[in-house]
Amino acid sequence: MASSSYGGSSYGGAASYRSREGLSTRAVGGSDEIQLRIDPMHADFDDEITGLRTQVKKLRHVAEEIGTEARFQKDFLNQLQMTVLKAQAGVKNNLRRLNKSIIQHGSNHIVQVVVFALICFFVVYFWAKMSRK
């Protein structure tokens, strides 16, 4: 039989498994078969697989929730965009009506407000001049 770096082996090259934690090999009744035994101390792979499956399920649930939230926000933004477009159209329409109204009825009220402001300014100005003397 061939010898390996672990010392000679009559296990058909299975001695390389000895370096792994929890694995050991043994000969089976003089045949060329190998029997591999996993140490039960390190055999909690089933628990790890179950834990990983649980985590994958949780991640899948989170991904579904994210997708649902993204669809909800997309619909909300579309509705908001339509509302803004309607509001812009309403403002534009009202500005057009206001401009027509100002043109038809004149802008005398603006002149009246400006004249009132000037009168108030001069009254305060003259009152300030009189109070200094």
GUMARVEX-680885 format. One record per residue (C-alpha): x, y, z; residue in one letter. Coordinates in pm, whole numbers, padded with zeros to 5 digits, always signed. Example, Ala and Ser with C-alpha at 12.3 -4.5 7.8 and 13.67 -1.06 7.14 Angstrom:
<rs>
+01230-00450+00780A;+01367-00106+00714S;
</rs>
This chain:
<rs>
+00000+00000+00000M;+00109+00357-00057A;+00223+00567+00232S;+00106+00925+00290S;+00238+01224+00482S;+00049+01109+00792Y;+00249+00794+00814G;+00165+00479+00625G;-00200+00406+00586S;-00384+00092+00507S;-00709+00286+00468Y;-00677+00358+00097G;-00578+00727+00134G;-00846+00808+00389A;-00592+00925+00643A;-00624+01277+00509S;-00962+01301+00686Y;-00789+01274+01021R;-00689+01639+01006S;-01051+01752+01006R;-01220+01808+01336E;-01469+01539+01429G;-01390+01300+01141L;-01218+00968+01176S;-01175+00666+00950T;-01140+00297+01014R;-01088-00011+00802A;-01379-00237+00737V;-01284-00604+00767G;-00987-00601+00531G;-01175-00470+00226S;-01096-00157+00029D;-01404+00020+00167E;-01377+00311+00407I;-01618+00382+00685Q;-01644+00749+00781L;-01777+00842+01124R;-01864+01196+01228I;-01799+01279+01590D;-02135+01364+01752P;-01974+01653+01941M;-01925+01837+01614H;-02238+01703+01445A;-02468+01999+01510D;-02491+02061+01135F;-02864+01987+01141D;-02916+02262+01396D;-02707+02501+01187E;-02904+02412+00874I;-03231+02464+01060T;-03105+02797+01190G;-03000+02902+00839L;-03340+02800+00702R;-03507+03009+00970T;-03289+03307+00884Q;-03362+03263+00512V;-03736+03258+00589K;-03699+03576+00794K;-03502+03743+00515L;-03763+03636+00261R;-04035+03784+00483H;-03839+04110+00518V;-03788+04123+00140A;-04161+04074+00084E;-04239+04351+00333E;-03991+04582+00159I;-04154+04503-00176G;-04500+04573-00036T;-04385+04902+00116E;-04214+05004-00209A;-04534+04937-00408R;-04738+05134-00152F;-04501+05430-00167Q;-04497+05419-00548K;-04877+05433-00557D;-04878+05712-00299F;-04626+05915-00501L;-04830+05866-00818N;-05141+05992-00641Q;-04948+06285-00497L;-04812+06373-00839Q;-05164+06370-00985M;-05285+06593-00700T;-05002+06840-00759V;-05076+06850-01132L;-05443+06920-01061K;-05349+07194-00813A;-05115+07355-01066Q;-05389+07351-01328A;-05632+07508-01077G;-05385+07784-00983V;-05315+07860-01349K;-05688+07877-01421N;-05752+08108-01123N;-05464+08338-01223L;-05609+08363-01571R;-05951+08456-01424R;-05793+08711-01188L;-05603+08876-01472N;-05923+08899-01680K;-06106+09050-01382S;-05833+09312-01326I;-05832+09405-01692I;-06213+09435-01708Q;-06267+09628-01386H;-05946+09822-01382G;-05690+09833-01105S;-05826+10132-00910N;-05804+09945-00582H;-05426+09913-00621I;-05395+10288-00680V;-05613+10351-00374Q;-05390+10131-00154V;-05074+10311-00279V;-05227+10656-00214V;-05338+10550+00136F;-04984+10427+00213A;-04832+10756+00094L;-05075+10961+00305I;-04991+10750+00613C;-04619+10794+00546F;-04648+11175+00521F;-04864+11195+00833V;-04605+10998+01033V;-04322+11205+00878Y;-04480+11540+00967F;-04576+11420+01313W;-04211+11314+01372A;-04092+11661+01255K;-04338+11842+01482M;-04251+11634+01788S;-03879+11727+01763R;-03939+12100+01793K;
</rs>
